[in-house]
């Protein structure tokens, strides 16, 4: 009888433990689906507000992009509730930066920068080239919507760069690739061969193309140039490594 009671209590304790574990697991699932939290601190991840955007400097905006990429590479992205962010940002948006990047499917810019809904403007075009529509979008993002930073981010092993250096022609793509070809002239002539088989050359052209885009943004948009010169916004370039997920931001 003594052993029977002991067995009864053991079974009761076992099932209570199961319920406790299940309850904790349910709570964790509920928390992850409802609240956006920073995994390391437990602090809520909030969508940007008018006040937080106004308080952000170009330097702080760049620091967050760097920190976001570091979180991505480390496999520790912030936990977010995307549906909650949809609701919060429905009535307004206050991103800190506008990012010009390539359409390449291997570089989804919000993911590799660990940014959520409402955090950044994203302009994507093959070869991250600059045209009038891209410039107009940046003017909207910075002058009218308050973004504090323009980031132009190219990437390694870029198909658009390969097409440009090989002289590829295909419909409307031909004109786009022509916008990249001037960047080839910025790579020293002794870098050979100058075609897509030389991946080092391709990446050199890709970096030169980012710098060309930055130069064109200043030259072709008086609105953005004035904001940059007055320190209202910053501009930075960078290269994303497809093999590691890391973004190397240019120092200048």
Secondary structure, DSSP 8 states (H G I E B T S, - for coil): -HHHHHHHHHHHHHHHHHHHHHHHHHHHHHHHHH--B-TTT--B-----HHHHHH--HHHHHHHHHHHHHHHHHT------HHHHHHHHTT----SEEEEE---TT--HHHHTT--TTTEEEEE-GGG---HHHHHHHHIIIIIT---EEEEEEETT-HHHHHHHTT---TTHHHHHHHHHGGGGGS-TTS---STT-HHHHHHHHHHHHHHHHHHHHHH-HHHHHHHHTTSSEEEEEEE-TTT--EEE---
